Amino acid sequence: MKLFFFSLILSLNSLAKSDFAAPFSAVHTANCLEAPFNESESKIELEKTLQAGDDKLVHAGFKFEHETMISSNFFRTLISEEILKKLSTHESFEQRIRDAKSCEDSTCALTILFNSKENLIRTYYLISNFSLNVSPYANRDADLLETSDLDTIIVATRLIPKHMLPIWDNKRVAKHIKTGIGYYATFMIYANASIDLYTPWFKELSDDGKSYSIFHEFSHNLSYMMNMTDSSAWHALSKWQDTPNGWRYDKTKFVSEYAASAPSEDAAESIVAYRINPELLKDISIQKYNFIRDYIFLGEEFDNVSKCGKTPVLSYMLKELRTNTSEEVSSGALKRCQNEFKATLLSSNDYVKFQDCMKTSLAKEIILASKYPHFIDAKRALLTKLNVSPKINSRTLNENLTKAYHEISSYLLVKAKSEKTRDCSSTIASFSVQNEKYLGQGKYGFTWDLRSHCYKNSKTMKKKGLQEILRSYLENLYHELLKKV
């Protein structure tokens, strides 16, 4: 989603305050800012990352003899072979790349490629702390950012609470290599949520305006990751309606003129207001304030310094996830994982898949049952952030396990009774094919494990046939599962 600021001849600083969720200077005065960038500390950390070692690095035409695994991985993160090759013929990069390839180590090469040690330190800080990749050698159609521009991006990162990290995984931040892009007849485009920075971002904005714009785009990312802009609950707060004639909405529910352009911009600008101008959002819509408080910031508020770092929603969710879940929640999770549950009763090899499914499903069921219903539409971002394995109700699991075992045994043993051949390989292969619809995703593990069990008990197979082999196999598997759970 692109960040459109409509102004043909005026810079953003000359527009009315009501056009935006907060004055640009609020990026420095907002409560609960994270610690400022410390260049000396980051320099030390960068030097540790790039210290010499005994590994060889051969990548994108560079050959270094004394690297470490850490320095090599960092170099590869910043340098894409494909993109570097393309830039090597560009007039702005050709000589720089040629000079860098004469270096004997990654420190020398990266310092040249990023034009200065200061730029490299800031690049390291952004990638290591926020997974924001500003390298033009890793991002398509990108140019080098100046030190001052990197600083404005760093200012915007101070608005991100630590508990929300990580948000991205190697997220692109790029100055578009083509100049002049972003100017149109009636408006200018400064940036988008990708995050691409266009010419007006550099020419029309003050440093504070740049930082505001970056945090606006961060806010888009936050809303997308939590599925906020597709949430019917969010749409209802401004009465958004998508009609053939465009969006209809309640004009009294927006923190800025720009927020009224689309639900996604409403979300981004409202998140900006919540973070750096919370009283405005409270006045406009306390419902939106509460939604963003619980849904995006996990309960942390910024209207008073006494609330900095306190995340009641996160604390509540972690407590719920760490305690034994109710029978109702456990039953709901088992329904979500019924295919994996059945497969694990057919083959021990499928138990890990069942565990993974239950971990995710239990968390979803807990969220659905919690007092914070806004999370119903949330994507996996929240579950990943919580990083806790919920505990299924043991009674519910044992009851369902026993019930499913008897159902599967009854069905398959009846089917096996008609099998007359006594060869482990062909008999079991044929049986699996005949019952593949019932076996579902557990078919392959079941076939392999049952065949192995048959070979170990070949005398029983010769004497009593498949039914007895299947009976003992399912019974053994059932008792193994009882021990695991």
CORPEBEL-V840807 format. One line per field, one symbol per residue. burial: # if it has 16 or more other C-alpha atoms within 10 Angstrom, else .. A space follows every 50 residues. Layout:
burial=???
This chain:
burial=.######...##......######.###.####...#....##.##..## ##....#....###.###..##.###.####.##..#.....#..##..# #.#.###########.############.################.#.## ###########.#...#..########....#.....############# #..##########################.#.###.####........#. ..##############################.###.############# ###....##.#.##..##.##...##..######.############### #..##.############...#.#####..###..#.######..##... #..##..##..##..#.....###..###.##......#.########## #.###..#..#...######..##..##.......
